[in-house]
Amino acid sequence: MFPIIGIPACSRAVAGHLNHATPARYGEAVMVGAGGLPVLLPPVGEGVLAVLERIDGLLLSGSPSNVAPGCYGVDADATPEMHDPPRDATTLPLIRAALARGLPVLAICRGIQELNVALGGTLHQEVHRVAGRFDHRAEDGAQDQRYRPKHDIRLSGEMARMLGKSATVVNSLHGQAIDRLAPGLVVEAVAPDGTVEAVRVASAPGWAFGVQWHPEWRCAEDADSMALFGAFGDACRARMGRQAA
């Protein structure tokens, strides 16, 4: 059987109608890289927590939206037009509940930011305005240009062992980034400018990592992405086996 992997959706208005959606490439990476069955979870708040009884893993996708600063106790808002309150209200409690249950979690881009906030950390709202930091936002142009490898990162700990290397090159399409690291998180990759690129949830009973780049982009063509999604899929299958025993 394939592990069932939940992917919380974003809330977006399309032609005047509210839609719940996320880019298809996340589901494709779950199928190709993790060997799982992706299931989209609607951003309906804490009511979605009931699904944790039925899924074997949780993937938190990237998004054009930002985590609202009020979620981490900050009043000043640098990007008020870029929020998704239904997603915030869903993913933050969902992350905490999933980790407490030992559910494997892979958090990507906005996902790593949600992971940090859910556990008590804070964010740089515009990391490109922080002295000494790169502009990590997406470039203009075609998708291949936007998602091209952009900068080096240094890997450490379990992430280095997972990918079998101490450094790699990643894409970069984010405006926000981790500021104060949440308790229980361990940094496992850093960009040359000091931006946190990967974390492990050391306090979680199960497999739980977050990455700031986009490994789902053309996952099957990239050895690092396949290694990461493969490890996630293995963790989901292991938990599925334990639950069935």
C-alpha positions in Angstrom: 0.0 0.0 0.0 1.1 3.6 -0.6 1.4 5.9 2.4 -1.2 8.7 2.3 0.5 12.1 2.6 -1.6 15.2 3.4 -0.8 18.5 1.8 -2.6 21.5 3.3 -3.9 23.8 0.5 -3.8 27.5 0.1 -7.0 29.6 0.1 -7.2 31.8 -3.1 -9.9 33.8 -4.8 -10.3 32.8 -8.5 -12.9 34.7 -10.6 -14.7 35.8 -7.5 -14.9 32.3 -6.0 -12.8 31.0 -3.1 -10.6 28.0 -4.1 -8.4 25.6 -2.2 -5.4 24.7 -4.2 -1.6 24.0 -4.3 0.7 23.6 -7.3 0.5 20.1 -8.8 4.3 19.6 -8.6 4.1 18.9 -4.8 1.8 16.0 -5.4 3.9 14.8 -8.3 7.0 14.8 -6.0 5.1 12.9 -3.4 4.3 10.2 -5.9 7.6 10.1 -7.8 10.0 10.8 -5.0 8.3 9.5 -1.9 6.2 6.8 -3.4 3.1 8.1 -1.7 -0.5 9.1 -2.5 -1.0 12.9 -2.0 -4.3 14.1 -0.5 -5.1 17.8 -0.5 -6.3 19.1 2.9 -8.6 22.1 2.9 -7.6 25.2 4.9 -10.6 25.1 7.3 -8.9 25.6 10.6 -8.5 23.1 13.5 -11.4 21.0 12.2 -8.8 19.4 9.8 -6.9 17.9 12.7 -9.2 14.9 12.5 -7.4 13.8 9.3 -4.3 13.0 11.3 -6.0 9.7 12.1 -6.0 8.8 8.4 -2.8 10.0 6.9 0.8 8.7 7.2 2.7 11.9 6.6 2.3 15.6 6.2 3.9 17.8 3.5 3.8 21.6 3.9 4.1 23.3 0.6 5.4 26.7 -0.5 3.1 29.5 -1.4 3.0 33.0 -2.8 1.5 34.0 0.6 3.4 34.9 3.8 2.8 33.8 7.4 1.1 36.8 9.0 3.3 38.5 11.6 0.6 38.4 14.2 1.1 34.7 14.3 4.5 35.2 15.9 3.6 38.2 18.1 4.7 41.1 15.8 2.4 44.0 15.0 4.3 45.7 12.2 3.3 44.1 8.9 5.6 44.6 5.8 3.5 42.6 3.4 -0.2 43.0 4.4 -1.4 42.2 0.9 0.3 38.8 0.9 -1.4 36.8 3.7 -3.6 33.7 3.8 -5.4 33.6 7.2 -7.2 30.3 6.5 -4.0 28.6 5.8 -2.3 30.1 8.9 -5.3 29.0 11.0 -5.0 25.5 9.6 -1.3 24.7 9.3 0.0 26.1 12.6 -2.2 23.8 14.8 -1.8 21.0 12.3 2.0 21.1 12.5 2.0 20.9 16.3 -0.5 18.1 16.4 1.3 16.1 13.7 4.6 16.4 15.4 3.1 15.4 18.8 1.8 12.2 17.1 5.1 11.3 15.5 3.8 11.9 12.0 6.6 12.4 9.4 6.7 16.0 8.3 8.4 17.6 5.4 8.1 21.4 5.3 9.1 23.3 2.1 9.6 27.1 1.7 6.6 28.7 3.4 6.4 25.4 5.2 9.7 25.8 7.0 8.5 29.2 8.0 5.2 27.8 9.3 7.2 25.1 11.2 9.4 27.7 12.9 6.4 29.9 13.8 4.3 26.9 15.0 7.0 26.0 17.5 7.6 29.5 18.8 10.1 31.1 16.4 9.9 34.3 14.4 10.5 35.4 10.8 12.3 38.1 8.9 9.4 39.5 6.9 11.7 40.8 4.1 15.0 39.1 4.4 16.5 41.0 1.5 16.2 44.2 3.7 18.3 42.7 6.4 21.9 44.0 6.3 24.3 41.5 4.8 21.6 39.2 3.4 21.1 38.2 -0.2 17.9 38.9 -2.2 16.4 35.4 -2.0 13.3 36.3 -4.0 12.5 34.7 -7.4 14.0 36.2 -10.5 11.8 37.4 -13.3 11.4 35.3 -16.4 10.4 31.8 -17.4 9.9 29.1 -14.8 13.3 27.5 -15.7 15.0 30.7 -14.8 13.0 31.3 -11.6 13.7 27.8 -10.3 17.3 27.5 -11.4 20.1 26.7 -8.9 20.9 30.1 -7.3 23.4 29.7 -4.4 25.4 27.3 -2.3 24.4 26.0 1.1 26.4 24.2 3.8 24.8 21.0 5.1 25.3 19.4 8.5 23.9 16.8 10.8 21.1 14.4 9.5 20.5 16.5 6.4 24.2 16.0 5.3 23.9 12.3 6.0 20.6 12.1 4.1 22.0 13.8 1.0 25.5 12.2 1.3 27.4 15.5 1.1 28.4 18.6 3.1 27.4 21.2 0.5 25.0 21.6 -2.4 23.4 24.3 -4.6 19.8 25.2 -4.3 17.1 27.4 -5.9 15.8 30.4 -4.0 12.3 31.9 -4.3 11.4 33.4 -0.9 11.0 36.8 0.7 10.6 35.7 4.3 13.1 33.6 6.3 13.7 32.3 9.8 14.8 35.0 12.2 14.7 33.6 15.8 14.9 29.8 15.7 12.1 28.0 17.5 13.0 25.8 20.6 13.4 22.2 19.5 14.7 23.0 16.0 18.3 22.3 14.9 19.8 24.1 11.9 21.0 21.7 9.3 21.8 23.9 6.4 22.9 27.5 6.0 23.3 29.9 3.0 26.5 31.9 2.7 24.7 35.0 4.1 23.7 33.1 7.2 20.1 32.5 6.1 18.7 29.2 7.6 18.1 26.8 4.7 17.1 23.6 6.6 16.1 22.5 10.0 15.4 19.3 11.9 12.8 19.0 14.6 15.0 17.4 17.3 12.2 17.5 19.8 9.8 15.5 17.6 9.3 11.7 18.1 9.2 11.2 14.4 11.0 12.2 11.1 10.6 16.0 10.7 12.6 18.4 8.5 12.1 21.7 6.9 13.9 23.2 3.9 13.8 26.7 2.5 14.4 25.8 -1.1 12.1 23.9 -3.5 13.1 20.2 -3.9 9.8 19.4 -5.5 10.7 21.3 -8.6 11.6 18.6 -11.2 12.2 16.3 -8.3 12.9 13.2 -10.5 15.8 15.1 -12.3 17.7 16.0 -9.1 19.5 13.5 -6.9 19.3 15.6 -3.8 15.5 16.0 -4.2 15.0 12.3 -4.7 17.1 11.5 -1.6 15.1 13.9 0.5 11.7 12.8 -0.8 12.9 9.2 -0.6 13.8 9.5 3.1 10.4 11.2 3.7 8.6 8.3 2.0 10.5 5.7 3.9 9.6 7.4 7.2 5.9 7.5 6.1 6.0 3.8 5.2 7.7 2.9 8.5 5.0 4.7 10.4 2.3 3.1 8.4 3.7 -0.3 9.2 3.9 0.5 12.9 0.3 1.7 12.9 -0.8 -1.5 11.2 1.0 -3.8 13.6 
